[in-house]
Amino acid sequence: MIQKLLVIRFSALGDIAMTVPVVASLCRQYPDLQVTMLTSRMGGKIYRAVLADVPNLHVKDIDVKRDYHGIAGLNRLYHELKAEGFDAVADLHDVLRTKWLNLRFSLDHTAKARIDKGRADKKALVAHKRHEQLKTSIERYREVFGQLGLPVTLDFEPKPLANDLSLTANHNIGIAPFAQHRGKIYPKEQMLRVIDLLLDARPDLHIYLLGGPDEQGELDAWAERNPARITNTAGRQTLADDLRLMSRLDCIISMDSANMHMASLVGCRAVSIWGATDVRAGFFGYHQRLEDAVSLPLECRPCSIYGNKPCKFGDFRCMTGISPEMVVERTLA
């Protein structure tokens, strides 16, 4: 019987956020199971903000690249983990680092299971040889625990975080306009038009811009266009602050990015904009509505799972073809 379980997912932030509903459900359904979530520093912040009240969950957040670099570092990490006496390991990442840890645990006869990322299916999707909805990442995470004899029924209900934020406007919308790759970013001028249209449509609306410290300067310029009704939070808030703010928003406009997934954890509606990527790949926000995913029915979509490939036409028409009016209409629906 498994009494102590190690769960591993280091990156990316959106993928870590998608583990939360599954791990929360696991802990609730197996109250005698001691679960340790091994994740990144930022992942730890998500877990502590959303699942701080789960008694049988321990979060171990590390900087694996800096503090456990190379084979020697991973071996040191393995010995630290082994000393904690885990009965089983659930690998929700399946990359070289976790493969090495799995190998070490296997030699120690520790039970383990790892995610099947469905790489062949995803390759067929972007090659347009498959067209149906693929298994979601959340379902793939569930399967890992099932392999260990711990079947999980999703019962995580997103809810706002307790906070004392005071938003003075009647309607409050967040906009997280950036993503890691160009194929997932809505063009700047079109997003600025979205902002103008929203402010014109709702005189009692306030807009909050969300992003990282590297985006602070750019978003400050956006906010200066209407400082009374636009607030830039990028570079001024912690990740936990972002989650608390999302808890109070009517909705957030996001890309196919971590912000969509973080909003999903706190019950915030996300209107997401999809260009090179597609919801059928399995990375849609937990409990979000498919009708809130804005995209174009182009024959070339999707061309990428992660949005990191150059546009074969050179113009990213999958994004530029989405009019600001389409985004605003969906947001105000």
Buried (B, 14 or more C-beta within 10 A) or exposed (E): EBEBBBBBBBBBBBBBBBBBBBBBBBBBBBEEBBBBBBBBEBBBBBBBBBBEEBEBBBBBBBEBEEEBEEEEBBBBBBEEBBEEEBBBBBBBBBEEBBEBBBEBBEEEEBBBBBBBBBEEBBEBBBEEEBEEBBBBBBEBBBBBBEBBEBEBEBEBEBEBBEBEEEBEBEBBBBBBBBBBBBBBBBBEEBBBBBBBBBBEEBEEBBBBBBBBEEBBEBBBEBBEEEEEBBBBBBBEBEBBBBBBBBBBBBBBBBBBBBBBBBBBBBBBBBBBBBBBBBBBBBBBBBBBEEEBBBBBEEEBBBBBBBBEBEBEEEEBBBBBBBBBEBBBEBBBE
